[in-house]
Amino acid sequence: MLPMFRKSFWVPYPEGDVYPTVSKAREAISRYCEQNGWSCSFPGEDEALIDGALYEVYRGYETGSRGNYGVKCRAK
């Protein structure tokens, strides 16, 4: 499947002015999964296994946010 058609979602990241480190991204993803009742584990540095589906983790600028950082999970 083409990368632009993969399932993806932005994870709420309250510290938008600070670049998300690996540990901060994992905290945000874990918190988001817990709130939604999903299981979550991290098999790699920039990978998350959420409810049995593998996602790559993007840490960087959130599009359309005027320079704020964010955390995005995209299906692999």
C-alpha positions in Angstrom: 0.0 0.0 0.0 1.2 3.5 -0.7 2.6 5.3 2.3 0.1 8.1 2.1 -2.8 5.7 2.4 -1.6 4.0 5.6 -3.6 4.4 8.8 -2.1 7.0 11.0 -3.0 9.2 14.0 -1.5 12.0 16.0 -1.0 11.3 19.7 -1.8 14.2 22.1 1.6 15.7 23.1 1.1 18.7 25.5 4.7 20.0 25.3 4.5 21.1 21.7 7.4 23.6 22.0 9.8 20.9 23.1 11.1 18.2 20.7 9.8 14.8 21.9 12.5 12.4 22.9 12.0 8.7 22.6 11.1 8.4 26.3 8.6 11.3 26.1 7.0 9.9 22.9 6.6 6.5 24.6 5.0 8.2 27.6 2.5 10.0 25.4 1.7 6.9 23.4 1.3 4.8 26.5 -1.0 7.4 28.1 -3.1 7.6 24.9 -3.4 3.8 24.6 -4.3 3.5 28.3 -7.1 6.1 27.9 -8.5 4.2 24.9 -8.2 0.8 26.5 -5.6 -0.5 24.0 -2.6 -2.7 24.7 0.8 -1.1 23.9 4.5 -2.2 23.7 7.6 -0.9 22.1 9.6 -3.5 20.1 12.0 -0.9 18.7 13.1 2.7 19.3 10.7 4.2 16.8 8.1 1.4 16.7 5.0 0.7 18.7 2.8 -2.4 18.8 -0.7 -1.1 19.5 -3.5 -3.7 19.9 -1.5 -6.2 17.8 -0.8 -3.8 14.9 2.8 -2.5 14.3 3.2 1.3 13.9 6.2 3.5 13.2 6.6 6.4 15.5 7.2 9.9 14.0 8.6 12.6 16.3 8.8 16.0 14.7 6.8 18.9 13.4 3.1 18.5 13.4 1.7 19.7 10.0 -0.4 22.7 10.1 0.5 23.6 13.7 2.8 26.6 13.0 6.0 24.9 14.3 4.8 22.8 17.1 6.2 19.3 17.7 4.1 16.2 17.9 4.0 12.4 18.0 2.4 10.5 15.1 1.9 6.7 14.8 1.6 5.3 11.2 0.9 1.7 10.3 3.8 -0.3 8.9 
